[in-house]
Amino acid sequence: MHSVMPGQILIFVAAAASAIQGANVTVTALSLICLLITPAWFLMSHRGIDVLPLLLAGLGWISFLASCLVNDVSVLWPNALAPAAFGLYFIGLTVITRRSVDSIAVALAGLAVGAIIFFLAEGIELTQTGRFADTWKYGIASAVTILLVFGLTILRAPRLVVPGALLALGLASLGLNYRAHALVCFLAAGTLLINHVFGSRLRRGWQFAGLIMIGVAFAYVMPIVARTGLFGSALQRKTIEQDAFNVPLLLAGRTEPPMSVSAILERPFLGWGSAMNLTPDVYTSAQHLATRLGFDPTFPFDVYWILPPTNYSAMHSILLGSWAEGGALAVLLPVALLVACFGIVWNFTRLGRWAPLGVTVALQGIWDIMYGPWLYNMIPTFACIALLFSATHFRGRPVRSDGQ
């Protein structure tokens, strides 16, 4: 163990260098490190499955470039650069970690520290309000969670401590009006507790069914409790507002999917280049679709859908946004990452002592791909997820961890 410590410290420091931003969500100091060590990637041995994420990233970038050129959108549009950034991070992190699960876990911790430093030192417009609730919700919640689980794993905390900590974080997030993060924490804790109680006596399919039941229970019980004001007035107001406009449960409180789906149906192959190019006809079709899905016709669609030209997160879904803006080929990478996240959750025990970290990161990844835009340090985190999936499903031997 002591022989690999210096190497892991270097991995942590390199990943934490992501705290230094170069260009929005796509370029950080870690990007430069990855670029400098790219030649080493060509000296490594690779199988087809190892380079598949890189191939899909390349196809996605080409698709975005074509869409941008056709739609007169800058090729430096952050969403258009995301597949290229993923490819660079994937190459660099492959070299840095050598596809070792222990090293990937260290890289995830370093990325979390980088994100926390960035949001506390600089942040984005949404986190510069001076309110901790905004910094937590729009900045550091996921990073703090990763760092906490990583630290408890390093300290060899008893098995029930990690799910207990996740439950506590989930409750804290409810109080800070961050329901999505609370759901991820509760699902991760539930997954670990179900496995702890039943282990191999309960088939993975039934364990996964239990996980789904936890999610459904959260979706129904949380609004009831939130309306009482138990978790604060902010969450209470948000819940009551969404109830008033009949936002469908399937959309998890998100209002943007009807807009994204309408944009995809209008231009399914090449996309729009940017959500800012959507026409009034698309918005009209989207409103009709939304009302058919159950939205109240009086819902203020314009307020939520038509955003400033500098806002690259209008679609609020990596999956749907990639397709709508970049075209059909651009959605392949998010789909593959979604498969990787589900695969890690399904077989999280293969990660050995890093199982809690893996299942937490993967569940957060599922939510982000479905319902979130690209955020700071999310791209290299997804590169780590792809590496974890490959390391635990295609390496030909089980993961070994100290004490496991």
C-alpha positions as a Markdown table, in Angstrom:
| # | Residue | x | y | z |
|---|---|---|---|---|
| 1 | Met | 0.0 | 0.0 | 0.0 |
| 2 | His | 2.8 | 2.5 | 0.9 |
| 3 | Ser | 4.5 | 1.9 | -2.5 |
| 4 | Val | 1.5 | 3.3 | -4.4 |
| 5 | Met | 0.7 | 6.2 | -2.0 |
| 6 | Pro | 2.9 | 8.8 | -3.8 |
| 7 | Gly | 1.3 | 7.9 | -7.1 |
| 8 | Gln | -2.2 | 8.3 | -5.6 |
| 9 | Ile | -1.2 | 11.7 | -4.2 |
| 10 | Leu | -0.2 | 12.9 | -7.6 |
| 11 | Ile | -3.5 | 11.6 | -9.1 |
| 12 | Phe | -5.4 | 13.5 | -6.4 |
| 13 | Val | -3.4 | 16.7 | -7.0 |
| 14 | Ala | -3.9 | 16.5 | -10.8 |
| 15 | Ala | -7.6 | 16.0 | -10.5 |
| 16 | Ala | -7.9 | 18.8 | -7.9 |
| 17 | Ala | -6.2 | 21.1 | -10.5 |
| 18 | Ser | -9.7 | 21.2 | -12.1 |
| 19 | Ala | -10.4 | 24.0 | -9.6 |
| 20 | Ile | -8.7 | 26.4 | -12.1 |
| 21 | Gln | -11.2 | 27.2 | -14.8 |
| 22 | Gly | -10.1 | 27.9 | -18.4 |
| 23 | Ala | -13.4 | 28.1 | -20.4 |
| 24 | Asn | -16.8 | 27.5 | -18.8 |
| 25 | Val | -17.5 | 23.8 | -18.0 |
| 26 | Thr | -15.3 | 22.4 | -20.6 |
| 27 | Val | -11.7 | 23.5 | -20.0 |
| 28 | Thr | -9.8 | 23.5 | -16.7 |
| 29 | Ala | -6.2 | 23.2 | -15.6 |
| 30 | Leu | -6.8 | 19.4 | -15.6 |
| 31 | Ser | -7.5 | 19.7 | -19.3 |
| 32 | Leu | -4.0 | 21.0 | -19.9 |
| 33 | Ile | -2.6 | 18.1 | -17.9 |
| 34 | Cys | -4.6 | 15.6 | -19.9 |
| 35 | Leu | -3.5 | 17.2 | -23.2 |
| 36 | Leu | 0.2 | 17.0 | -22.2 |
| 37 | Ile | 0.1 | 13.3 | -21.3 |
| 38 | Thr | -2.1 | 12.3 | -24.3 |
| 39 | Pro | 1.0 | 10.8 | -26.1 |
| 40 | Ala | 1.2 | 8.2 | -23.2 |
| 41 | Trp | -2.2 | 6.9 | -24.1 |
| 42 | Phe | -0.9 | 5.7 | -27.5 |
| 43 | Leu | 1.7 | 3.7 | -25.6 |
| 44 | Met | -0.9 | 1.8 | -23.6 |
| 45 | Ser | -2.7 | -1.4 | -24.8 |
| 46 | His | -6.4 | -0.9 | -25.4 |
| 47 | Arg | -9.3 | -3.2 | -26.2 |
| 48 | Gly | -12.3 | -2.2 | -28.3 |
| 49 | Ile | -14.5 | -1.6 | -25.2 |
| 50 | Asp | -11.8 | 0.7 | -23.8 |
| 51 | Val | -11.9 | 3.0 | -26.8 |
| 52 | Leu | -15.7 | 2.9 | -27.4 |
| 53 | Pro | -16.4 | 6.0 | -25.2 |
| 54 | Leu | -13.7 | 7.9 | -27.1 |
| 55 | Leu | -15.2 | 6.9 | -30.4 |
| 56 | Leu | -18.7 | 8.0 | -29.3 |
| 57 | Ala | -17.3 | 11.3 | -28.0 |
| 58 | Gly | -15.7 | 11.8 | -31.4 |
| 59 | Leu | -18.9 | 11.1 | -33.3 |
| 60 | Gly | -20.8 | 13.5 | -30.9 |
| 61 | Trp | -18.3 | 16.3 | -31.4 |
| 62 | Ile | -18.4 | 15.9 | -35.2 |
| 63 | Ser | -22.3 | 15.9 | -35.1 |
| 64 | Phe | -22.2 | 19.1 | -33.0 |
| 65 | Leu | -19.8 | 20.8 | -35.3 |
| 66 | Ala | -21.9 | 20.0 | -38.3 |
| 67 | Ser | -25.0 | 21.2 | -36.5 |
| 68 | Cys | -23.3 | 24.4 | -35.4 |
| 69 | Leu | -22.0 | 25.2 | -38.9 |
| 70 | Val | -25.4 | 24.5 | -40.5 |
| 71 | Asn | -27.3 | 26.6 | -37.8 |
| 72 | Asp | -24.7 | 29.4 | -37.7 |
| 73 | Val | -23.8 | 28.7 | -34.1 |
| 74 | Ser | -20.3 | 29.2 | -32.7 |
| 75 | Val | -18.3 | 25.9 | -32.5 |
| 76 | Leu | -17.1 | 27.1 | -29.1 |
| 77 | Trp | -20.7 | 26.8 | -27.7 |
| 78 | Pro | -20.1 | 24.9 | -24.4 |
| 79 | Asn | -22.5 | 22.1 | -25.2 |
| 80 | Ala | -20.8 | 21.6 | -28.6 |
| 81 | Leu | -17.4 | 21.4 | -26.9 |
| 82 | Ala | -18.6 | 18.9 | -24.2 |
| 83 | Pro | -18.0 | 15.7 | -26.3 |
| 84 | Ala | -14.5 | 16.8 | -27.2 |
| 85 | Ala | -13.8 | 17.8 | -23.6 |
| 86 | Phe | -15.0 | 14.3 | -22.5 |
| 87 | Gly | -12.7 | 12.6 | -25.0 |
| 88 | Leu | -9.7 | 14.6 | -23.7 |
| 89 | Tyr | -10.5 | 13.9 | -20.1 |
| 90 | Phe | -11.1 | 10.3 | -20.8 |
| 91 | Ile | -7.7 | 9.9 | -22.5 |
| 92 | Gly | -5.9 | 11.8 | -19.7 |
| 93 | Leu | -7.6 | 10.0 | -16.8 |
| 94 | Thr | -7.0 | 6.7 | -18.5 |
| 95 | Val | -3.3 | 7.4 | -18.4 |
| 96 | Ile | -3.3 | 8.9 | -14.9 |
| 97 | Thr | -5.3 | 6.0 | -13.3 |
| 98 | Arg | -4.2 | 3.1 | -15.5 |
| 99 | Arg | -7.8 | 1.9 | -15.2 |
| 100 | Ser | -7.2 | 1.0 | -11.5 |
| 101 | Val | -10.3 | 1.2 | -9.5 |
| 102 | Asp | -8.4 | 2.6 | -6.5 |
| 103 | Ser | -6.9 | 5.3 | -8.6 |
| 104 | Ile | -10.2 | 6.2 | -10.2 |
| 105 | Ala | -11.7 | 6.6 | -6.7 |
| 106 | Val | -8.8 | 8.9 | -5.8 |
| 107 | Ala | -9.4 | 10.9 | -9.0 |
| 108 | Leu | -13.1 | 11.3 | -8.2 |
| 109 | Ala | -12.1 | 12.7 | -4.8 |
| 110 | Gly | -9.6 | 15.1 | -6.4 |
| 111 | Leu | -12.3 | 16.3 | -8.8 |
| 112 | Ala | -14.7 | 16.9 | -5.8 |
| 113 | Val | -12.1 | 19.0 | -4.1 |
| 114 | Gly | -11.5 | 20.9 | -7.3 |
| 115 | Ala | -15.2 | 21.6 | -7.6 |
| 116 | Ile | -15.5 | 22.8 | -4.0 |
| 117 | Ile | -12.5 | 25.1 | -4.3 |
| 118 | Phe | -13.9 | 26.6 | -7.6 |
| 119 | Phe | -17.4 | 27.3 | -6.2 |
| 120 | Leu | -16.1 | 28.7 | -2.9 |
| 121 | Ala | -13.5 | 30.9 | -4.6 |
| 122 | Glu | -15.2 | 31.9 | -7.8 |
| 123 | Gly | -18.5 | 30.1 | -8.6 |
| 124 | Ile | -21.1 | 31.0 | -11.1 |
| 125 | Glu | -23.9 | 33.5 | -11.1 |
| 126 | Leu | -26.3 | 31.2 | -9.3 |
| 127 | Thr | -23.8 | 30.6 | -6.5 |
| 128 | Gln | -22.7 | 34.3 | -6.0 |
| 129 | Thr | -25.8 | 35.3 | -4.1 |
| 130 | Gly | -24.2 | 35.1 | -0.7 |
| 131 | Arg | -26.7 | 32.4 | 0.4 |
| 132 | Phe | -25.2 | 29.0 | 1.4 |
| 133 | Ala | -28.4 | 27.3 | 0.1 |
| 134 | Asp | -27.6 | 28.5 | -3.4 |
| 135 | Thr | -23.9 | 27.5 | -3.2 |
| 136 | Trp | -25.0 | 24.0 | -2.0 |
| 137 | Lys | -27.7 | 23.5 | -4.6 |
| 138 | Tyr | -25.9 | 24.9 | -7.6 |
| 139 | Gly | -22.4 | 24.1 | -6.7 |
| 140 | Ile | -20.9 | 21.8 | -4.0 |
| 141 | Ala | -23.6 | 19.3 | -2.9 |
| 142 | Ser | -22.5 | 16.4 | -5.2 |
| 143 | Ala | -18.8 | 17.1 | -4.6 |
| 144 | Val | -19.2 | 17.2 | -0.8 |
| 145 | Thr | -21.1 | 13.9 | -1.0 |
| 146 | Ile | -18.3 | 12.2 | -3.0 |
| 147 | Leu | -15.6 | 13.5 | -0.7 |
| 148 | Leu | -17.5 | 12.4 | 2.4 |
| 149 | Val | -18.1 | 8.8 | 1.1 |
| 150 | Phe | -14.4 | 8.7 | -0.1 |
| 151 | Gly | -13.2 | 9.8 | 3.3 |
| 152 | Leu | -15.3 | 7.3 | 5.2 |
| 153 | Thr | -14.1 | 4.5 | 2.9 |
| 154 | Ile | -10.5 | 5.5 | 3.5 |
| 155 | Leu | -11.1 | 5.6 | 7.2 |
| 156 | Arg | -12.7 | 2.1 | 7.0 |
| 157 | Ala | -15.8 | 3.3 | 8.7 |
| 158 | Pro | -18.3 | 0.6 | 9.8 |
| 159 | Arg | -20.6 | -0.4 | 6.9 |
| 160 | Leu | -23.7 | 1.3 | 8.4 |
| 161 | Val | -21.9 | 4.6 | 8.8 |
| 162 | Val | -21.9 | 5.5 | 5.1 |
| 163 | Pro | -25.6 | 4.9 | 4.5 |
| 164 | Gly | -26.3 | 6.8 | 7.7 |
| 165 | Ala | -24.2 | 9.7 | 6.5 |
| 166 | Leu | -26.0 | 9.7 | 3.1 |
| 167 | Leu | -29.4 | 9.8 | 4.8 |
| 168 | Ala | -28.2 | 12.7 | 6.9 |
| 169 | Leu | -27.0 | 14.6 | 3.8 |
| 170 | Gly | -30.3 | 13.8 | 2.1 |
| 171 | Leu | -32.3 | 15.4 | 4.9 |
| 172 | Ala | -30.0 | 18.4 | 4.9 |
| 173 | Ser | -30.5 | 18.8 | 1.2 |
| 174 | Leu | -34.3 | 18.8 | 1.7 |
| 175 | Gly | -33.9 | 21.6 | 4.2 |
| 176 | Leu | -31.8 | 23.5 | 1.6 |
| 177 | Asn | -34.4 | 23.0 | -1.2 |
| 178 | Tyr | -32.4 | 20.5 | -3.2 |
| 179 | Arg | -34.7 | 17.6 | -3.7 |
| 180 | Ala | -32.7 | 16.0 | -6.5 |
| 181 | His | -29.6 | 15.6 | -4.4 |
| 182 | Ala | -31.8 | 14.3 | -1.5 |
| 183 | Leu | -33.2 | 11.6 | -3.7 |
| 184 | Val | -29.8 | 10.5 | -4.9 |
| 185 | Cys | -28.6 | 10.3 | -1.3 |
| 186 | Phe | -31.7 | 8.3 | -0.2 |
| 187 | Leu | -31.4 | 5.9 | -3.1 |
| 188 | Ala | -27.7 | 5.3 | -2.5 |
| 189 | Ala | -28.3 | 4.7 | 1.2 |
| 190 | Gly | -31.2 | 2.4 | 0.4 |
| 191 | Thr | -29.1 | 0.4 | -2.1 |
| 192 | Leu | -26.4 | -0.1 | 0.5 |
| 193 | Leu | -28.8 | -0.9 | 3.3 |
| 194 | Ile | -30.7 | -3.5 | 1.2 |
| 195 | Asn | -27.5 | -5.2 | 0.2 |
| 196 | His | -26.3 | -5.1 | 3.9 |
| 197 | Val | -29.5 | -6.7 | 5.2 |
| 198 | Phe | -30.1 | -9.2 | 2.5 |
| 199 | Gly | -26.8 | -9.7 | 0.7 |
| 200 | Ser | -26.7 | -12.6 | -1.7 |
| 201 | Arg | -29.9 | -14.0 | -0.2 |
| 202 | Leu | -31.9 | -11.5 | -2.3 |
| 203 | Arg | -31.3 | -11.5 | -6.1 |
| 204 | Arg | -30.1 | -8.3 | -7.6 |
| 205 | Gly | -33.3 | -7.9 | -9.6 |
| 206 | Trp | -35.3 | -7.8 | -6.4 |
| 207 | Gln | -32.8 | -5.5 | -4.8 |
| 208 | Phe | -33.2 | -3.2 | -7.8 |
| 209 | Ala | -37.0 | -3.4 | -7.4 |
| 210 | Gly | -36.6 | -2.3 | -3.8 |
| 211 | Leu | -34.5 | 0.7 | -5.0 |
| 212 | Ile | -37.3 | 1.7 | -7.4 |
| 213 | Met | -39.8 | 1.4 | -4.6 |
| 214 | Ile | -37.7 | 3.8 | -2.5 |
| 215 | Gly | -37.7 | 6.3 | -5.4 |
| 216 | Val | -41.5 | 6.0 | -5.9 |
| 217 | Ala | -42.1 | 6.4 | -2.2 |
| 218 | Phe | -39.9 | 9.5 | -2.1 |
| 219 | Ala | -41.8 | 11.0 | -5.1 |
| 220 | Tyr | -45.1 | 10.6 | -3.3 |
| 221 | Val | -44.2 | 11.2 | 0.4 |
| 222 | Met | -41.8 | 14.1 | -0.1 |
| 223 | Pro | -44.3 | 16.6 | -1.5 |
| 224 | Ile | -46.8 | 15.7 | 1.3 |
| 225 | Val | -44.2 | 16.5 | 3.9 |
| 226 | Ala | -42.8 | 19.5 | 2.0 |
| 227 | Arg | -46.2 | 21.1 | 1.9 |
| 228 | Thr | -46.3 | 21.1 | 5.7 |
| 229 | Gly | -43.2 | 23.4 | 5.8 |
| 230 | Leu | -41.2 | 20.8 | 7.8 |
| 231 | Phe | -38.1 | 21.2 | 5.5 |
| 232 | Gly | -38.4 | 25.0 | 5.2 |
| 233 | Ser | -40.4 | 27.6 | 3.4 |
| 234 | Ala | -38.4 | 27.5 | 0.1 |
| 235 | Leu | -39.1 | 23.8 | -0.5 |
| 236 | Gln | -42.7 | 24.4 | 0.6 |
| 237 | Arg | -43.2 | 27.2 | -2.0 |
| 238 | Lys | -41.6 | 25.2 | -4.7 |
| 239 | Thr | -43.7 | 22.1 | -4.1 |
| 240 | Ile | -47.0 | 24.1 | -3.9 |
| 241 | Glu | -46.1 | 25.9 | -7.2 |
| 242 | Gln | -45.4 | 22.7 | -9.0 |
| 243 | Asp | -48.6 | 21.1 | -7.7 |
| 244 | Ala | -50.6 | 24.1 | -8.9 |
| 245 | Phe | -49.3 | 23.6 | -12.5 |
| 246 | Asn | -49.7 | 19.8 | -12.5 |
| 247 | Val | -46.0 | 19.1 | -13.5 |
| 248 | Pro | -46.1 | 15.3 | -14.3 |
| 249 | Leu | -44.4 | 13.0 | -11.8 |
| 250 | Leu | -42.4 | 11.3 | -14.6 |
| 251 | Leu | -40.6 | 14.5 | -15.3 |
| 252 | Ala | -39.4 | 14.8 | -11.7 |
| 253 | Gly | -40.4 | 18.4 | -11.5 |
| 254 | Arg | -38.6 | 19.4 | -14.7 |
| 255 | Thr | -40.6 | 21.6 | -17.1 |
| 256 | Glu | -38.1 | 21.5 | -20.1 |
| 257 | Pro | -38.6 | 18.0 | -21.5 |
| 258 | Pro | -41.7 | 18.9 | -23.7 |
| 259 | Met | -39.6 | 21.7 | -25.2 |
| 260 | Ser | -36.6 | 19.3 | -25.9 |
| 261 | Val | -38.8 | 16.6 | -27.3 |
| 262 | Ser | -40.6 | 19.0 | -29.6 |
| 263 | Ala | -37.2 | 20.3 | -30.9 |
| 264 | Ile | -36.0 | 16.8 | -31.5 |
| 265 | Leu | -39.1 | 15.9 | -33.5 |
| 266 | Glu | -38.7 | 19.0 | -35.6 |
| 267 | Arg | -35.0 | 18.3 | -36.5 |
| 268 | Pro | -34.2 | 14.7 | -35.3 |
| 269 | Phe | -31.0 | 14.2 | -37.4 |
| 270 | Leu | -28.9 | 17.4 | -37.4 |
| 271 | Gly | -30.3 | 19.3 | -34.5 |
| 272 | Trp | -30.5 | 23.0 | -33.8 |
| 273 | Gly | -26.9 | 23.8 | -32.9 |
| 274 | Ser | -28.2 | 25.7 | -29.8 |
| 275 | Ala | -31.4 | 25.9 | -27.9 |
| 276 | Met | -31.3 | 29.6 | -28.6 |
| 277 | Asn | -32.3 | 28.8 | -32.3 |
| 278 | Leu | -35.7 | 27.3 | -31.4 |
| 279 | Thr | -38.4 | 29.0 | -33.4 |
| 280 | Pro | -41.8 | 30.2 | -32.1 |
| 281 | Asp | -43.4 | 27.3 | -33.9 |
| 282 | Val | -41.3 | 24.9 | -31.8 |
| 283 | Tyr | -42.4 | 26.6 | -28.6 |
| 284 | Thr | -46.0 | 26.4 | -29.6 |
| 285 | Ser | -45.7 | 22.7 | -30.4 |
| 286 | Ala | -44.0 | 22.2 | -27.1 |
| 287 | Gln | -46.8 | 24.0 | -25.2 |
| 288 | His | -49.3 | 21.7 | -26.8 |
| 289 | Leu | -47.3 | 18.7 | -25.9 |
| 290 | Ala | -46.9 | 19.9 | -22.3 |
| 291 | Thr | -50.7 | 20.4 | -21.9 |
| 292 | Arg | -51.3 | 16.9 | -23.3 |
| 293 | Leu | -48.9 | 15.5 | -20.7 |
| 294 | Gly | -50.9 | 17.2 | -18.0 |
| 295 | Phe | -49.4 | 20.7 | -17.5 |
| 296 | Asp | -51.9 | 23.4 | -16.6 |
| 297 | Pro | -52.5 | 25.6 | -19.7 |
| 298 | Thr | -51.8 | 28.6 | -17.5 |
| 299 | Phe | -48.2 | 27.5 | -16.8 |
| 300 | Pro | -45.7 | 30.3 | -17.5 |
| 301 | Phe | -43.8 | 28.5 | -20.2 |
| 302 | Asp | -42.0 | 31.6 | -21.5 |
| 303 | Val | -40.5 | 32.2 | -18.1 |
| 304 | Tyr | -38.9 | 28.8 | -17.8 |
| 305 | Trp | -38.1 | 28.0 | -21.5 |
| 306 | Ile | -36.9 | 31.2 | -23.1 |
| 307 | Leu | -33.6 | 32.0 | -21.4 |
| 308 | Pro | -30.8 | 34.6 | -22.0 |
| 309 | Pro | -28.5 | 33.8 | -25.0 |
| 310 | Thr | -25.6 | 33.1 | -22.7 |
| 311 | Asn | -27.5 | 30.3 | -20.9 |
| 312 | Tyr | -26.3 | 27.0 | -22.3 |
| 313 | Ser | -28.5 | 25.0 | -19.9 |
| 314 | Ala | -31.8 | 25.8 | -21.5 |
| 315 | Met | -32.7 | 22.1 | -22.3 |
| 316 | His | -31.8 | 21.1 | -18.7 |
| 317 | Ser | -31.0 | 17.5 | -19.8 |
| 318 | Ile | -27.7 | 16.2 | -21.1 |
| 319 | Leu | -29.6 | 13.4 | -22.9 |
| 320 | Leu | -32.3 | 15.3 | -24.6 |
| 321 | Gly | -30.3 | 18.5 | -25.0 |
| 322 | Ser | -27.5 | 16.7 | -26.8 |
| 323 | Trp | -29.9 | 15.2 | -29.3 |
| 324 | Ala | -31.9 | 18.5 | -29.8 |
| 325 | Glu | -28.8 | 20.7 | -30.2 |
| 326 | Gly | -26.2 | 18.3 | -31.7 |
| 327 | Gly | -28.3 | 15.8 | -33.6 |
| 328 | Ala | -28.8 | 12.0 | -33.5 |
| 329 | Leu | -25.1 | 11.1 | -33.3 |
| 330 | Ala | -24.5 | 13.5 | -30.4 |
| 331 | Val | -26.9 | 11.5 | -28.2 |
| 332 | Leu | -24.9 | 8.3 | -28.4 |
| 333 | Leu | -22.4 | 9.3 | -25.8 |
| 334 | Pro | -25.0 | 10.3 | -23.2 |
| 335 | Val | -26.8 | 7.0 | -23.8 |
| 336 | Ala | -23.6 | 5.1 | -23.3 |
| 337 | Leu | -22.9 | 7.0 | -20.1 |
| 338 | Leu | -26.4 | 6.2 | -18.9 |
| 339 | Val | -25.9 | 2.5 | -19.6 |
| 340 | Ala | -22.6 | 2.7 | -17.7 |
| 341 | Cys | -24.3 | 4.3 | -14.7 |
| 342 | Phe | -27.0 | 1.7 | -14.6 |
| 343 | Gly | -24.4 | -1.0 | -15.0 |
| 344 | Ile | -22.4 | 0.3 | -12.0 |
| 345 | Val | -25.6 | 0.5 | -9.8 |
| 346 | Trp | -26.7 | -3.0 | -10.9 |
| 347 | Asn | -23.2 | -4.6 | -10.1 |
| 348 | Phe | -21.9 | -2.1 | -7.5 |
| 349 | Thr | -20.7 | -4.9 | -5.3 |
| 350 | Arg | -18.0 | -5.6 | -7.8 |
| 351 | Leu | -16.3 | -2.4 | -6.7 |
| 352 | Gly | -15.3 | -3.9 | -3.4 |
| 353 | Arg | -14.6 | -1.3 | -0.7 |
| 354 | Trp | -15.4 | 1.4 | -3.3 |
| 355 | Ala | -19.0 | 0.1 | -3.7 |
| 356 | Pro | -20.6 | 3.0 | -1.7 |
| 357 | Leu | -18.7 | 5.6 | -3.8 |
| 358 | Gly | -19.5 | 3.9 | -7.1 |
| 359 | Val | -23.2 | 3.6 | -6.5 |
| 360 | Thr | -23.4 | 7.2 | -5.2 |
| 361 | Val | -21.6 | 8.6 | -8.2 |
| 362 | Ala | -23.6 | 6.4 | -10.6 |
| 363 | Leu | -27.0 | 7.4 | -9.2 |
| 364 | Gln | -26.0 | 11.1 | -9.4 |
| 365 | Gly | -24.9 | 10.4 | -13.0 |
| 366 | Ile | -28.3 | 9.0 | -13.9 |
| 367 | Trp | -30.1 | 12.0 | -12.6 |
| 368 | Asp | -27.7 | 14.4 | -14.3 |
| 369 | Ile | -27.9 | 12.8 | -17.7 |
| 370 | Met | -31.7 | 12.7 | -17.6 |
| 371 | Tyr | -32.5 | 16.0 | -15.8 |
| 372 | Gly | -29.5 | 18.2 | -15.6 |
| 373 | Pro | -27.2 | 20.3 | -17.9 |
| 374 | Trp | -23.4 | 20.1 | -18.0 |
| 375 | Leu | -22.1 | 21.5 | -14.8 |
| 376 | Tyr | -18.6 | 22.3 | -13.5 |
| 377 | Asn | -16.3 | 19.2 | -13.2 |
| 378 | Met | -19.2 | 16.9 | -14.4 |
| 379 | Ile | -17.4 | 16.0 | -17.7 |
| 380 | Pro | -14.3 | 14.5 | -16.0 |
| 381 | Thr | -16.5 | 12.8 | -13.5 |
| 382 | Phe | -18.4 | 11.0 | -16.3 |
| 383 | Ala | -15.0 | 10.0 | -17.7 |
| 384 | Cys | -14.3 | 8.4 | -14.4 |
| 385 | Ile | -17.7 | 6.7 | -14.5 |
| 386 | Ala | -16.9 | 5.2 | -17.9 |
| 387 | Leu | -13.5 | 4.0 | -16.6 |
| 388 | Leu | -15.2 | 2.4 | -13.5 |
| 389 | Phe | -17.7 | 0.6 | -15.7 |
| 390 | Ser | -15.1 | -0.8 | -18.0 |
| 391 | Ala | -12.8 | -1.8 | -15.1 |
| 392 | Thr | -15.6 | -3.7 | -13.3 |
| 393 | His | -17.3 | -5.3 | -16.3 |
| 394 | Phe | -14.7 | -6.1 | -18.9 |
| 395 | Arg | -11.3 | -6.6 | -17.2 |
| 396 | Gly | -11.7 | -10.3 | -16.7 |
| 397 | Arg | -11.0 | -10.5 | -13.0 |
| 398 | Pro | -12.8 | -9.1 | -9.9 |
| 399 | Val | -11.8 | -5.9 | -8.2 |
| 400 | Arg | -9.4 | -6.4 | -5.2 |
| 401 | Ser | -9.5 | -3.9 | -2.4 |
| 402 | Asp | -7.7 | -4.0 | 0.9 |
| 403 | Gly | -9.7 | -5.8 | 3.6 |
| 404 | Gln | -12.2 | -7.2 | 1.1 |
